Amino acid sequence: MTKIKQTVEPFGDVNVLFKDDQLEIVASILMVPDIEGAKVGLALDASVSIKKMYGISNLAGGAFAQAMSFPNVMEPVAKGIAGFLSNFSGDGKVNMVYWACSPDGSKTEEIGSISGDDVSSLTIRGPKKQAWGRGTKLLPPLKNFMDDKMKDSPWSLVIFITDGIIEDIDEVINYCFSLGKQIAKGERMFVKLVLLGVGEEVDEQQMQLLDDMFEGKDLKDPQGNKIDLWCHKLASDMKKLEEVFAEVVSENTLVAPQGRILDSKGNEVKSYKDGLPAKLRFCLPKNSHFFTLEYPGGKILQDISEVFDA
């Protein structure tokens, strides 16, 4: 599916799929979670390609190296996200790691379980014990969180920050299908994984592959919600941090007593007489360049014309 970059509040996420002679839309109304016992994690890319975002130059030193130094933009980003996430964690802490460490990019290094009060004094300069990675492998940190830190969590969210290509994408997909089946059987609870791309070398097509991996699989949790583990965001497109929660809502969460969707010609394509859910699925005529959500007291027009320019 194609992710719309310019969403209108309260939409946090709008995706479009060209399907036969129509457009399939999956849209989420932005909500922040309030889950008892929730666990949250933040994994920071530590591959060589991202070193300059930590303010680290590959130059050996001296006046020239000092003149060519970079600002540490990763630290304020990481601290901002960690501080924000701590507000939604059951214990007020965020489990933080560096990933893509070591020559092959398969190692992780613990930063620690950081409370919201401790975030301001946190130093983010990259791994101290492990070498910077020359590969980018996502499966090791993913398993670190899912098989260890969050194995018995009732609600889990992990954000992985990356600047490049994921080398073990097939292994990650296989593992996530296994994870999804566990959730479907009720063997583990809700999981949402967010891939946050930074910089100009991000492979968004690969990120979208993860985002769409459960499309058409009809895998559902015991409550009847479709399983969808991954969401991806580009930092350059985000307007506020709440957008990391764009896909944590379900079709069973109601946000208004009723509502309806109109296509660009004003025709009703979907009616929600028994309650407007936070996650919407509907179809539009293939030539629709926008849709309108009407609800008691207002309406929202969401442009989707950018998908026709892609």
Buried (B, 14 or more C-beta within 10 A) or exposed (E): BBBBEEBEEBBBBBBBBEEEEBBBBBBBBBBBBEBEEBBBBBBBBBBBBBBBBBBBBEEEEEEEEEEEEEEBBBBEBBBEBBBBBBEBBBEEBBBBBBBBBBEEBBBBBEBEBBBBEBBEEBEBEBBEEBBBBEBBBBBBBBBBBBEEBBEEBBBBBBBBBBBBBBBBBEBBBEBBBEBBEBBBEEEBBBBBBBBBBBBEEBBBEBBBBBBBBBBEBEBEBEEEBBBBBBBBBBBEBBEEEBBBBBBBBBBEBBBBEBBBBBBBEEEEBBEBEEEBBBBBEBBBEEEBBBBBBBBEEEEBEBBBEBBEEE
